[in-house]
Amino acid sequence: MTHDLTLPSGSHTAEGLAERALRDPHRPRFHFTSPGGWLNDPNGLSHWNGVYHLFYQYNPLAAAHHRIHWGHATSTDLVHWADEPVALVPGTTGPDRDGCWSGVLVDDGGVPTLVYSGRHGEHELPCVARGSADLRYWTKDPANPVITAPPEGVDITAFRDHCVWREGSGETTVWRQLVGSGIRGAGGTAFLYESDDLRSWRYVGPLLTGDASQNQGELDWTGTMWECVDLFRLGEDEEAGSTDVLVFSAWDEGTTHHPLYWTGRYQGDAFTPTALHRLDYGGRYFYAPQSTRDEHGRRIMFGWLQEGRTDEANALAGWCGVMSLPRVVTLAADGGLHQAPVPELTELRREGVEVAPGRLADSYTRLPAVRGDQLDIETTLRLAPGATARLVLRETPDGAERTVVEVSRAHDGTGGTLRLHRETSSLDPTVDTEPRYGELPLDPEGRVDLRVLVDHSALEIFAGGRPLTARIYPTRPDEAVGVGIGADGDVALERFDAWQMASAFTDGPRPLWP
């Protein structure tokens, strides 16, 4: 994906980026971040010979979206990451001279192969690069771009980002590709292509097209262009018990809105949708997601946590952009997606605190034994009809800065709402503090399992399998470490466990160009 951002004044040099980034109190410690500079979309996500590979949009020269490279990191446990050599660098000439934009990694007969968007001026076209056996070194195909123009006769809004897979069996196998786009006057779309060799592509047609005239301004508006399309199947029984999922990020005229997904059935040359869903209640704070099926059969997804502070603040900090924690995506009982952090993350848990169960009716209690800016909290709450529970995080001693995670149950007992209040998360008037919210599934007794991961400015909340991701920037970060819990109405605290989380990285600045 791309944005039309200019390079901030004074950010043309990489000098001191990694050192400045390390000093920033808002920089996460167990979420993946680039060594310094700019990070956005996850790319080329794969599990290759027992190693997880995370590529990402990267500018090692400034904390600004400009002349994008492909960064690369590896992990054997989805927890600890090692920086690898930069995978793709924009060419001095050719179709990617202005950036190597988002794409994927596929196995082409044992040869790791990247399909990505090369940018030249206003043109964004599919390109291919072949990799070494360890995925560390890449050679661009001299025939790039492998698709020389968008479909003829279609007035498009944009044309970029890729989903590529092998389809069929035996001698009838073929490569298929989706390219994110939009049809002007209609809505976002994913164009379907077909190839025998990843080099020569035949245009098939739009897989599915949205309606941009519907729900404009709403939290499920599908936008005028679909970025970072991702198509996959979930379920063991492909005939009766499986669901196809088409993920995309809604974009409009340079503005990133939110990630959504269709559930339905992919068959032939079309996707027949059954329902549209919000992927993450944080909106643009979990954007441009990409997923892969790992060697354990799990569907693993990452997303990009955008910043909520100004471009100038990012440039001063020397870094910009956070990768989400890896998530396991499964089918929920209601036909949507259930999302949860990968279980491997518990390896980072250190000192644990257990809070005694009890009733929280019309109360607020600070929990002095639970403090910090690197926390993993798990709690189970049971809400009576009309009740609300609040988990307070990153609270200063005077309460002037605090972030509130709120779960509530409808008065008639049917369902609930997850809401994040950031109105007092920061006293800095330039940071984004808009609330985020969405529907919350509850069991018949009003019970919900809530997990909250706090990592300095990165916040990921999972309530009943529904995620809400956001960023927070307290102005007194050393003091904003308090935690508390309270309620309006009848709420039972059935369990509450919290852990300090260790860093996933070694101490010291990381090389910008490994």
C-alpha positions as CSV (number, residue, x, y, z in Angstrom):
1,M,0.0,0.0,0.0
2,T,1.1,3.6,-0.4
3,H,0.5,7.0,1.1
4,D,1.2,10.4,-0.3
5,L,3.4,11.7,2.5
6,T,6.2,14.2,2.2
7,L,9.5,13.8,3.9
8,P,9.5,15.9,7.1
9,S,12.0,18.7,7.4
10,G,15.3,17.6,8.9
11,S,14.6,13.9,8.5
12,H,16.7,13.3,5.4
13,T,19.5,11.7,7.3
14,A,19.5,8.4,9.1
15,E,22.1,9.6,11.7
16,G,21.1,8.6,15.2
17,L,17.7,7.1,14.2
18,A,18.3,3.8,16.1
19,E,19.7,5.5,19.1
20,R,16.8,8.0,19.3
21,A,14.3,5.2,18.8
22,L,15.8,3.3,21.7
23,R,15.4,6.3,24.0
24,D,11.8,7.0,23.2
25,P,9.6,5.9,26.2
26,H,6.7,5.2,23.8
27,R,8.6,2.6,21.8
28,P,7.2,-0.9,22.4
29,R,9.6,-3.6,23.7
30,F,7.8,-6.9,22.9
31,H,6.0,-5.9,19.7
32,F,8.2,-6.0,16.6
33,T,9.4,-2.6,15.4
34,S,12.0,-1.7,12.8
35,P,15.5,-0.8,14.1
36,G,14.7,2.8,13.4
37,G,13.0,4.8,10.6
38,W,9.7,3.9,9.1
39,L,7.7,0.6,9.2
40,N,4.3,-0.1,7.7
41,D,2.6,-3.2,6.1
42,P,3.6,-6.8,6.9
43,N,4.8,-8.4,3.7
44,G,5.9,-11.9,2.5
45,L,4.7,-13.5,5.7
46,S,5.7,-17.2,5.7
47,H,6.9,-20.2,7.7
48,W,9.8,-21.6,5.6
49,N,11.7,-24.7,6.8
50,G,10.7,-24.1,10.4
51,V,11.6,-20.4,10.4
52,Y,9.0,-17.6,10.5
53,H,9.8,-14.8,8.0
54,L,8.3,-11.3,8.5
55,F,9.1,-8.8,5.7
56,Y,7.8,-5.3,6.0
57,Q,7.6,-1.9,4.4
58,Y,10.7,0.0,5.6
59,N,12.4,3.3,5.2
60,P,15.8,2.9,7.0
61,L,16.7,6.6,6.2
62,A,13.9,8.5,8.0
63,A,10.8,8.0,10.1
64,A,8.7,8.9,7.0
65,H,6.9,7.0,4.3
66,H,9.3,7.6,1.4
67,R,11.1,5.4,-1.1
68,I,10.1,2.2,0.6
69,H,12.4,-0.9,1.0
70,W,11.5,-4.3,2.2
71,G,12.8,-5.0,5.7
72,H,13.2,-8.6,6.9
73,A,13.1,-10.3,10.3
74,T,13.1,-14.0,11.3
75,S,11.9,-15.9,14.3
76,T,11.7,-19.6,15.3
77,D,9.1,-18.9,18.0
78,L,7.0,-15.8,16.9
79,V,8.3,-14.1,20.0
80,H,12.0,-13.2,19.6
81,W,13.1,-11.7,16.3
82,A,16.4,-11.3,14.5
83,D,17.0,-8.6,11.9
84,E,18.1,-9.9,8.5
85,P,19.6,-8.0,5.5
86,V,17.2,-5.6,3.8
87,A,15.5,-7.8,1.2
88,L,14.5,-5.3,-1.5
89,V,15.9,-1.9,-2.3
90,P,14.4,0.5,-4.9
91,G,16.2,0.4,-8.1
92,T,18.1,3.4,-9.5
93,T,16.1,2.8,-12.7
94,G,13.3,0.4,-13.6
95,P,9.8,-0.2,-12.4
96,D,10.5,0.1,-8.7
97,R,12.8,3.1,-8.7
98,D,10.3,5.0,-6.4
99,G,9.7,2.1,-4.0
100,C,9.1,-1.6,-3.5
101,W,5.6,-1.7,-2.2
102,S,3.6,-4.5,-0.6
103,G,3.5,-8.1,-1.7
104,V,3.8,-11.7,-0.8
105,L,6.2,-14.7,-0.8
106,V,5.4,-18.0,-2.6
107,D,7.1,-21.3,-3.1
108,D,7.8,-21.7,-6.8
109,G,9.0,-25.3,-7.0
110,G,11.3,-24.9,-4.0
111,V,12.5,-21.4,-5.0
112,P,11.3,-18.6,-2.7
113,T,9.7,-15.9,-4.8
114,L,8.4,-12.5,-4.0
115,V,5.5,-10.8,-5.9
116,Y,5.4,-7.1,-5.0
117,S,4.3,-3.7,-6.3
118,G,7.0,-1.7,-7.9
119,R,6.4,2.0,-8.0
120,H,7.6,4.4,-10.7
121,G,6.0,7.8,-10.5
122,E,2.3,7.3,-10.3
123,H,2.5,3.8,-11.7
124,E,2.4,0.7,-9.4
125,L,2.8,-2.6,-11.1
126,P,3.5,-6.2,-10.1
127,C,7.1,-7.3,-10.0
128,V,8.9,-10.6,-9.1
129,A,12.1,-11.4,-7.3
130,R,13.7,-14.8,-6.6
131,G,15.5,-15.6,-3.4
132,S,18.3,-17.6,-2.0
133,A,17.5,-20.8,-0.1
134,D,17.7,-18.9,3.3
135,L,15.5,-16.1,2.0
136,R,18.2,-13.5,2.8
137,Y,19.2,-12.4,-0.7
138,W,17.0,-11.5,-3.7
139,T,17.3,-11.1,-7.4
140,K,14.8,-9.0,-9.3
141,D,13.4,-10.5,-12.5
142,P,14.7,-8.6,-15.6
143,A,11.3,-8.9,-17.1
144,N,9.7,-6.7,-14.4
145,P,7.0,-5.5,-14.3
146,V,5.3,-8.8,-15.0
147,I,1.9,-7.1,-15.5
148,T,2.6,-4.0,-17.6
149,A,-0.7,-2.1,-17.0
150,P,-4.0,-2.4,-15.1
151,P,-7.0,-3.9,-17.0
152,E,-7.9,-2.1,-20.1
153,G,-11.2,-0.2,-20.3
154,V,-11.6,0.0,-16.5
155,D,-11.4,3.4,-14.7
156,I,-9.5,2.4,-11.6
157,T,-8.8,4.3,-8.4
158,A,-5.5,2.5,-7.7
159,F,-3.8,-0.8,-8.4
160,R,-1.4,-2.4,-5.9
161,D,-0.8,-5.1,-3.3
162,H,-1.0,-8.8,-4.0
163,C,-2.4,-12.2,-2.8
164,V,-0.9,-15.1,-4.8
165,W,-1.6,-18.9,-4.4
166,R,-1.3,-22.2,-6.3
167,E,-4.6,-23.8,-7.3
168,G,-5.5,-27.1,-8.8
169,S,-3.8,-30.5,-8.8
170,G,-1.4,-32.5,-11.0
171,E,-0.8,-31.0,-14.5
172,T,-3.8,-28.7,-14.1
173,T,-2.2,-26.5,-11.4
174,V,-2.1,-22.8,-12.0
175,W,-1.0,-19.6,-10.2
176,R,-3.7,-17.2,-9.3
177,Q,-3.3,-13.6,-8.1
178,L,-5.5,-10.9,-6.6
179,V,-4.4,-7.3,-7.0
180,G,-6.1,-4.7,-4.8
181,S,-7.9,-1.9,-6.7
182,G,-11.1,0.0,-7.1
183,I,-13.5,0.8,-9.9
184,R,-14.3,4.5,-10.1
185,G,-18.0,5.1,-9.6
186,A,-18.5,1.6,-8.1
187,G,-16.3,0.6,-5.2
188,G,-13.2,-1.3,-4.1
189,T,-12.4,-4.5,-5.8
190,A,-9.8,-7.3,-6.2
191,F,-8.8,-8.1,-9.7
192,L,-8.2,-11.8,-10.4
193,Y,-5.3,-12.9,-12.7
194,E,-3.9,-16.3,-13.7
195,S,-0.5,-17.6,-14.7
196,D,1.5,-20.7,-15.4
197,D,4.9,-19.3,-14.4
198,L,4.4,-16.2,-12.3
199,R,5.7,-14.1,-15.2
200,S,3.0,-14.1,-17.8
201,W,-0.4,-13.2,-16.4
202,R,-3.9,-13.4,-17.9
203,Y,-6.6,-11.1,-16.6
204,V,-9.7,-13.0,-15.5
205,G,-11.9,-10.2,-14.0
206,P,-13.0,-8.7,-10.7
207,L,-13.3,-11.4,-8.0
208,L,-15.7,-9.2,-6.0
209,T,-16.6,-5.5,-6.1
210,G,-17.9,-3.4,-3.2
211,D,-20.5,-0.6,-3.3
212,A,-18.9,2.6,-2.1
213,S,-22.2,4.4,-2.1
214,Q,-23.4,2.3,0.9
215,N,-22.6,3.1,4.5
216,Q,-20.2,6.0,3.7
217,G,-18.8,7.4,7.0
218,E,-19.7,4.2,8.9
219,L,-17.3,1.8,10.5
220,D,-18.0,-0.9,7.9
221,W,-17.8,1.3,4.8
222,T,-15.9,-0.6,2.1
223,G,-14.2,2.4,0.6
224,T,-13.3,3.3,-3.0
225,M,-10.2,1.0,-3.1
226,W,-9.2,-2.3,-1.4
227,E,-5.7,-2.4,-0.1
228,C,-3.8,-5.5,0.9
229,V,-6.3,-8.1,-0.1
230,D,-5.9,-11.6,1.5
231,L,-7.9,-14.7,0.6
232,F,-7.8,-17.9,2.6
233,R,-10.0,-20.8,3.7
234,L,-10.7,-21.8,7.3
235,G,-12.2,-25.1,8.4
236,E,-11.3,-28.8,8.3
237,D,-14.1,-30.0,6.1
238,E,-13.8,-28.2,2.7
239,E,-17.3,-29.3,1.7
240,A,-19.4,-28.7,4.8
241,G,-17.4,-27.0,7.5
242,S,-15.2,-24.5,5.8
243,T,-15.5,-20.8,5.2
244,D,-13.6,-18.6,2.7
245,V,-12.4,-15.3,4.0
246,L,-11.6,-12.2,1.9
247,V,-9.7,-9.6,4.0
248,F,-9.1,-6.1,2.7
249,S,-8.3,-2.6,4.1
250,A,-10.7,0.2,3.0
251,W,-9.0,3.2,1.5
252,D,-10.3,6.4,-0.1
253,E,-8.4,9.2,-1.8
254,G,-5.2,8.7,0.3
255,T,-7.0,8.0,3.6
256,T,-6.6,4.7,5.3
257,H,-9.9,3.7,7.0
258,H,-10.2,0.3,8.5
259,P,-9.7,-3.5,7.8
260,L,-12.8,-5.5,7.0
261,Y,-13.5,-9.0,5.8
262,W,-16.1,-10.9,3.8
263,T,-17.0,-14.4,4.7
264,G,-18.4,-16.5,1.9
265,R,-17.4,-19.0,-0.8
266,Y,-14.6,-18.7,-3.4
267,Q,-15.4,-20.9,-6.4
268,G,-14.4,-20.6,-10.0
269,D,-13.6,-17.0,-10.8
270,A,-15.8,-15.3,-8.2
271,F,-16.3,-14.8,-4.4
272,T,-19.9,-15.1,-3.2
273,P,-20.1,-13.2,0.1
274,T,-22.4,-14.1,2.9
275,A,-21.5,-11.4,5.4
276,L,-19.3,-8.4,5.9
277,H,-17.4,-8.0,9.2
278,R,-15.0,-5.6,11.0
279,L,-11.7,-7.2,11.4
280,D,-10.4,-5.1,14.3
281,Y,-12.3,-2.5,16.3
282,G,-9.3,-0.3,16.3
283,G,-9.8,0.7,12.7
284,R,-6.6,2.1,11.2
285,Y,-4.6,0.9,14.2
286,F,-4.7,-2.6,12.8
287,Y,-4.3,-1.9,9.1
288,A,-3.0,-3.8,6.0
289,P,-3.0,-7.2,7.7
290,Q,-1.4,-10.3,6.0
291,S,-1.7,-13.9,7.0
292,T,-0.1,-17.2,6.4
293,R,-0.7,-20.9,7.2
294,D,2.2,-22.1,9.3
295,E,3.7,-25.6,9.3
296,H,1.5,-26.4,12.3
297,G,-1.7,-25.7,10.3
298,R,-2.5,-22.4,12.1
299,R,-3.6,-19.3,10.3
300,I,-1.2,-16.6,11.6
301,M,-2.0,-12.9,11.0
302,F,0.0,-9.7,11.5
303,G,-1.2,-6.1,11.1
304,W,0.3,-2.6,11.1
305,L,-0.3,-0.4,14.1
306,Q,-0.2,3.1,12.7
307,E,0.9,6.0,14.8
308,G,-1.5,8.4,16.6
309,R,0.9,11.3,17.0
310,T,2.1,13.9,14.5
311,D,4.7,13.4,11.7
312,E,6.9,15.9,13.5
313,A,6.8,13.8,16.7
314,N,7.7,10.6,14.7
315,A,10.6,12.4,13.0
316,L,11.9,13.6,16.4
317,A,11.6,10.1,17.9
318,G,13.5,8.5,15.0
319,W,11.0,5.7,14.4
320,C,7.5,5.2,13.2
321,G,5.1,2.2,13.1
322,V,4.6,-1.0,15.1
323,M,3.8,-4.5,14.0
324,S,1.0,-6.2,15.8
325,L,1.6,-9.3,17.9
326,P,1.0,-12.4,15.8
327,R,-2.5,-13.7,16.0
328,V,-4.1,-17.1,15.5
329,V,-7.2,-16.8,13.4
330,T,-10.0,-19.4,13.6
331,L,-13.7,-19.6,12.9
332,A,-16.0,-18.4,15.7
333,A,-19.3,-20.0,16.5
334,D,-21.2,-17.1,14.9
335,G,-19.5,-17.6,11.6
336,G,-17.0,-14.8,11.9
337,L,-13.4,-14.8,13.0
338,H,-12.0,-15.5,16.4
339,Q,-8.6,-13.9,17.0
340,A,-6.1,-14.5,19.9
341,P,-2.4,-13.8,20.4
342,V,-0.3,-16.8,19.6
343,P,0.3,-18.9,22.8
344,E,4.0,-18.7,22.4
345,L,3.9,-15.1,23.8
346,T,3.5,-16.5,27.3
347,E,7.2,-17.1,27.1
348,L,7.8,-13.4,27.9
349,R,5.7,-13.5,31.1
350,R,7.7,-12.8,34.2
351,E,6.4,-11.8,37.7
352,G,2.8,-12.8,38.0
353,V,0.1,-11.3,40.2
354,E,-3.3,-12.8,41.0
355,V,-6.2,-10.6,42.2
356,A,-8.8,-12.3,44.4
357,P,-12.2,-12.8,42.8
358,G,-15.2,-10.9,44.1
359,R,-18.0,-8.5,43.2
360,L,-17.3,-5.1,41.7
361,A,-20.7,-3.5,42.1
362,D,-20.5,0.3,41.8
363,S,-16.8,0.5,42.8
364,Y,-13.3,1.4,41.6
365,T,-10.2,-0.1,43.1
366,R,-6.6,0.6,42.2
367,L,-4.5,-2.5,42.1
368,P,-1.1,-1.5,43.6
369,A,0.4,-4.9,43.0
370,V,-0.3,-4.5,39.2
371,R,1.8,-1.7,37.7
372,G,3.7,-1.2,34.6
373,D,3.9,-0.3,30.9
374,Q,4.7,-3.9,29.7
375,L,1.8,-6.0,30.9
376,D,-0.2,-9.0,29.9
377,I,-3.6,-9.1,31.8
378,E,-6.2,-11.9,31.6
379,T,-9.5,-11.6,33.4
380,T,-12.9,-13.2,33.3
381,L,-15.9,-10.9,34.1
382,R,-19.6,-11.8,34.5
383,L,-21.9,-8.9,34.0
384,A,-25.6,-8.6,35.0
385,P,-27.9,-7.0,32.4
386,G,-27.2,-3.3,32.2
387,A,-23.8,-3.6,34.0
388,T,-20.5,-2.1,32.9
389,A,-16.9,-3.1,33.9
390,R,-13.9,-0.9,33.5
391,L,-10.2,-1.8,33.4
392,V,-8.0,1.2,33.9
393,L,-4.5,1.2,32.5
394,R,-1.5,3.6,32.3
395,E,-2.9,5.7,35.1
396,T,-0.9,8.5,36.7
397,P,-1.1,8.8,40.5
398,D,-3.4,11.8,40.2
399,G,-5.6,10.1,37.6
400,A,-5.0,13.0,35.1
401,E,-3.9,10.5,32.5
402,R,-5.5,7.1,32.2
403,T,-6.8,4.7,29.6
404,V,-10.0,2.8,30.2
405,V,-11.1,-0.5,28.6
406,E,-14.8,-0.9,29.1
407,V,-17.1,-3.8,28.6
408,S,-20.9,-3.5,29.1
409,R,-23.9,-5.7,28.8
410,A,-27.2,-4.6,27.3
411,H,-30.1,-4.0,29.6
412,D,-32.1,-6.8,28.0
413,G,-29.1,-9.1,28.5
414,T,-28.6,-9.7,24.8
415,G,-24.9,-9.0,23.8
416,G,-22.7,-6.2,24.8
417,T,-20.1,-3.6,23.8
418,L,-16.4,-3.4,24.0
419,R,-15.2,0.2,24.2
420,L,-11.8,1.9,24.6
421,H,-11.7,5.4,26.1
422,R,-8.6,7.4,25.3
423,E,-10.0,10.8,26.1
424,T,-7.6,11.1,29.0
425,S,-4.9,8.8,27.7
426,S,-2.6,11.8,27.1
427,L,-2.5,15.4,28.0
428,D,-0.8,16.1,24.7
429,P,-3.5,17.8,22.5
430,T,-1.9,16.7,19.3
431,V,-2.3,13.0,19.7
432,D,-5.4,11.0,18.6
433,T,-7.7,10.2,21.5
434,E,-10.9,9.2,19.7
435,P,-12.8,6.3,21.3
436,R,-12.9,2.9,19.6
437,Y,-15.8,0.4,20.1
438,G,-17.6,-2.6,18.7
439,E,-20.1,-5.4,19.5
440,L,-19.1,-7.9,22.2
441,P,-20.2,-11.5,22.3
442,L,-21.2,-12.7,25.8
443,D,-22.3,-16.1,27.0
444,P,-25.9,-16.5,28.3
445,E,-24.7,-15.6,31.8
446,G,-23.0,-12.4,30.7
447,R,-19.5,-13.8,30.9
448,V,-16.6,-12.5,28.9
449,D,-12.9,-13.4,28.8
450,L,-10.8,-10.3,28.4
451,R,-7.1,-10.2,27.6
452,V,-5.2,-6.9,27.4
453,L,-1.5,-6.5,26.3
454,V,0.1,-3.2,27.2
455,D,3.4,-2.4,25.5
456,H,4.2,1.3,26.1
457,S,2.3,3.0,23.3
458,A,0.9,-0.2,21.8
459,L,-2.3,-1.6,23.2
460,E,-4.0,-4.8,22.0
461,I,-7.3,-5.9,23.6
462,F,-9.1,-9.3,23.0
463,A,-12.6,-9.7,24.3
464,G,-14.4,-12.9,23.5
465,G,-12.1,-13.3,20.4
466,R,-12.9,-9.8,19.2
467,P,-9.8,-7.6,18.9
468,L,-9.4,-3.8,19.5
469,T,-6.0,-2.3,18.8
470,A,-4.9,1.2,19.5
471,R,-2.0,3.6,20.4
472,I,-1.6,5.7,23.5
473,Y,1.0,8.3,24.4
474,P,1.0,9.5,28.1
475,T,2.9,12.7,28.6
476,R,4.2,11.3,32.0
477,P,5.1,7.8,30.8
478,D,7.2,7.0,33.9
479,E,4.3,7.8,36.2
480,A,1.5,6.4,34.0
481,V,1.9,2.8,35.2
482,G,-1.1,2.4,37.5
483,V,-3.9,-0.3,37.0
484,G,-7.3,-0.4,38.5
485,I,-10.7,-2.0,38.0
486,G,-14.2,-0.9,38.6
487,A,-17.9,-1.3,37.7
488,D,-21.3,0.3,37.4
489,G,-24.0,-2.3,38.3
490,D,-23.5,-5.9,39.2
491,V,-20.2,-7.3,37.9
492,A,-18.4,-10.4,39.2
493,L,-14.7,-10.7,38.9
494,E,-14.2,-14.4,38.4
495,R,-10.4,-14.2,37.8
496,F,-7.7,-11.7,37.3
497,D,-4.1,-12.5,36.5
498,A,-1.4,-10.1,35.4
499,W,2.2,-10.5,34.4
500,Q,5.1,-8.3,33.6
501,M,6.4,-8.8,30.1
502,A,10.0,-9.1,29.2
503,S,11.5,-7.4,26.1
504,A,11.7,-9.5,22.9
505,F,14.9,-7.7,21.9
506,T,18.5,-7.5,23.2
507,D,19.6,-4.2,24.8
508,G,21.1,-1.5,22.6
509,P,20.4,0.0,19.2
510,R,19.9,-2.4,16.3
511,P,21.6,-1.7,13.0
512,L,19.4,0.1,10.5
513,W,20.9,-1.9,7.6
514,P,21.8,-5.4,8.9
